[in-house]
Amino acid sequence: MYFILFISFLIIQRLTELYISRRNEKWLLSKGAVEYGREHYPFMVGMHTLFICSIVAEYYLAGDKQMDYLFLGLFILLLLFKFWVLSSLGTYWNTRIYRVPGAGPVKKGPYKLFKHPNYVDVVCEIAIIPLVFHLCYTAVIFTVLNAIMLTVRIRVENKVWAN
């Protein structure tokens, strides 16, 4: 029962993020934003979709796993951090890479502390979310896949903001 509630919450949260991203995309495009990294975006979406599928598959293949409240607590802290990141970026936050001509990178909230706090959050989420139900295979496999994806993505983003 807890797993169904947890995975339902996770899916609703991810769909809400896509909705916010789409809304922000319209605003960014109205400001003349240019998209970068379009070629890797479908792979990123696919990876995140497979991540959720893998959580469900491993949970049901492994049998009923008990919830780990320490990792659940860490996940809740990550949600609070993500909220801080997204609210700091405001309408500039997106799942895609956009740059509005003449605009510089955001320098408030966690962006005052380090360069890519959103990606720090994603790295932690990919590792921690499966561990809420002791799903170690999903945690390890998708941590590696995410590291590869973020290597590509951060390289593109750093190049965009270097100009």
C-alpha positions in Angstrom: 0.0 0.0 0.0 2.8 2.4 0.9 4.6 1.7 -2.3 1.4 2.5 -4.4 1.1 5.8 -2.5 4.8 6.6 -3.0 5.0 5.8 -6.7 1.7 7.6 -7.3 3.1 10.7 -5.6 6.4 10.4 -7.5 4.5 10.2 -10.9 2.2 13.1 -10.0 5.3 15.1 -8.9 7.1 14.4 -12.1 4.1 15.2 -14.3 3.6 18.5 -12.3 7.3 19.4 -13.1 6.6 18.7 -16.8 3.6 21.0 -16.6 5.6 23.8 -15.0 8.4 23.3 -17.5 5.9 23.6 -20.4 4.4 26.7 -18.9 7.8 28.2 -18.4 8.8 27.2 -21.9 6.0 29.4 -23.3 7.2 32.3 -21.3 10.9 31.8 -22.2 10.0 31.5 -25.9 8.0 34.7 -25.7 11.1 36.4 -24.4 13.1 35.2 -27.4 14.8 32.2 -25.7 16.9 29.8 -27.8 16.9 26.1 -27.0 20.2 24.2 -26.7 20.9 20.5 -26.3 17.8 19.4 -28.1 19.4 16.3 -29.5 20.0 14.7 -26.0 16.7 15.7 -24.5 14.7 12.6 -25.8 17.4 10.4 -24.2 17.0 12.2 -20.9 13.2 11.8 -21.0 13.5 8.2 -21.8 16.0 7.6 -19.0 13.7 9.2 -16.4 10.7 7.3 -17.7 12.6 4.0 -17.5 13.7 5.0 -14.0 10.1 5.0 -12.8 9.4 1.8 -14.7 12.4 0.2 -13.2 11.3 1.1 -9.7 8.0 -0.5 -10.2 9.5 -3.6 -11.9 12.2 -4.2 -9.3 9.7 -3.7 -6.4 7.3 -6.3 -7.8 10.1 -8.7 -8.9 11.8 -8.5 -5.5 8.7 -9.1 -3.5 7.2 -6.8 -0.9 9.9 -4.5 0.3 9.5 -2.6 3.5 9.9 1.2 3.4 13.1 2.7 4.8 12.1 5.8 6.7 15.6 7.2 6.7 15.7 7.3 2.9 12.1 8.6 2.9 13.2 11.4 5.2 16.1 12.2 2.8 13.7 12.2 -0.1 11.5 14.7 1.7 14.6 16.9 2.3 15.4 16.7 -1.4 11.9 17.8 -2.3 12.4 20.9 0.0 15.7 21.6 -1.7 14.1 21.1 -5.2 11.4 23.6 -4.2 14.1 26.1 -3.2 15.9 25.5 -6.6 12.8 25.9 -8.7 11.5 28.9 -6.8 15.0 30.6 -7.2 14.9 30.0 -10.9 11.2 31.0 -11.2 10.1 31.1 -14.8 13.6 30.4 -16.0 13.4 26.8 -14.7 12.9 24.2 -17.4 13.6 20.6 -18.1 15.2 21.8 -21.4 18.1 24.2 -21.7 17.0 27.7 -22.8 18.8 31.0 -22.8 17.1 34.3 -23.1 19.3 36.7 -25.1 20.9 39.2 -22.8 20.0 37.3 -19.7 22.7 36.0 -17.4 22.6 33.0 -15.1 20.4 33.2 -12.0 22.6 34.1 -9.0 20.2 33.7 -6.1 19.1 31.0 -3.6 21.3 27.9 -3.9 22.8 29.3 -7.1 24.8 31.7 -4.9 26.4 28.6 -3.3 27.2 26.4 -6.3 26.8 26.2 -10.0 24.4 23.4 -10.7 22.1 22.8 -7.6 19.3 21.4 -9.7 21.6 18.7 -11.0 22.9 18.0 -7.5 19.2 17.4 -6.5 18.6 15.1 -9.5 21.8 13.0 -8.7 20.6 12.6 -5.1 17.0 11.8 -6.1 18.1 9.1 -8.6 20.2 7.4 -5.9 17.8 7.9 -3.0 14.3 7.3 -4.4 14.8 3.6 -5.1 16.4 3.1 -1.7 13.2 4.2 0.0 12.1 0.6 -0.8 15.6 -1.1 -0.9 15.7 -1.2 -4.7 19.5 -1.3 -5.0 19.7 -2.4 -8.7 17.6 0.5 -9.9 19.6 2.9 -7.6 23.0 1.7 -9.0 22.0 1.3 -12.7 20.3 4.7 -12.9 22.9 6.5 -10.9 25.4 5.4 -13.6 23.1 6.3 -16.5 22.3 9.6 -14.9 26.0 10.4 -14.5 26.5 9.8 -18.2 23.5 11.9 -19.1 24.6 14.8 -16.8 28.1 14.7 -18.3 26.6 15.5 -21.6 24.0 18.0 -20.3 26.3 20.0 -18.0 28.8 20.3 -20.8 26.1 21.8 -23.1 24.8 24.1 -20.3 28.3 25.3 -19.4 29.0 26.1 -23.0 25.7 28.0 -23.3 26.5 30.2 -20.3 30.2 30.7 -21.3 29.1 32.9 -24.2 
